[in-house]
Amino acid sequence: MATTVQFQHAIGRVFFDGGMTDDGKMIRKSKTYRNVKENAPAANLYNALEQLAELSDVPFIEAEIVETSSLIN
């Protein structure tokens, strides 16, 4: 029997610049958006996360997608 990968869910995460610590390390803050479509085009997803980030008072750093899948035998 062949093992397959089955998509479960995906989230979009936006990272922000939260300033600096006393010892000079950058503080990264994040906001997570759930229920991202499995087949959402990367450019559309990035644009949507970037637009949501513009609603924040802190500067946008980057966006990422985190997908979870199951192995089914």
C-alpha positions in Angstrom: 0.0 0.0 0.0 1.4 3.4 -0.9 1.7 6.2 1.7 0.1 9.5 0.7 0.3 13.0 2.2 -3.0 14.6 3.1 -3.3 18.3 3.7 -4.9 19.2 7.0 -4.7 23.0 7.5 -2.5 26.0 6.9 -1.9 29.3 8.7 -0.4 32.6 7.6 1.9 34.3 10.0 3.0 37.9 9.9 6.1 39.1 11.8 6.7 42.6 13.1 9.6 44.6 14.5 8.9 44.9 18.2 12.1 46.9 19.0 15.3 45.9 20.7 16.1 44.2 24.0 18.5 45.8 26.5 21.3 43.6 25.1 20.7 44.6 21.4 18.6 41.7 20.2 15.6 42.3 17.9 12.2 41.6 19.4 10.0 39.8 16.8 6.2 39.9 17.3 3.8 37.8 15.3 0.1 37.5 14.3 -1.4 34.3 13.0 -4.2 34.0 10.6 -5.9 30.6 10.4 -8.0 28.8 7.8 -5.8 29.5 4.8 -6.9 27.7 1.7 -4.8 24.7 0.6 -4.5 26.0 -3.0 -4.1 29.7 -2.3 -1.7 31.3 -4.7 1.5 32.4 -3.0 1.4 35.9 -4.4 -2.2 36.4 -3.3 -1.5 35.1 0.1 1.6 37.3 0.5 -0.4 40.4 -0.6 -3.2 39.6 1.8 -0.9 39.1 4.7 1.1 42.3 3.8 -2.2 44.3 3.7 -3.2 43.0 7.1 0.2 43.9 8.4 -0.4 47.5 7.3 -3.2 47.8 9.9 -0.6 47.5 12.6 1.3 50.3 14.3 4.6 48.3 14.3 6.8 47.8 11.2 6.2 44.6 9.0 9.2 42.3 8.7 8.0 39.2 6.8 5.2 36.7 6.2 5.2 33.0 6.2 2.8 30.1 5.7 2.8 27.0 7.9 1.1 23.9 6.5 0.2 20.8 8.4 -0.2 17.4 6.6 -0.8 13.8 7.6 0.9 10.7 6.3 -1.8 8.1 5.4 -0.9 4.5 4.8 
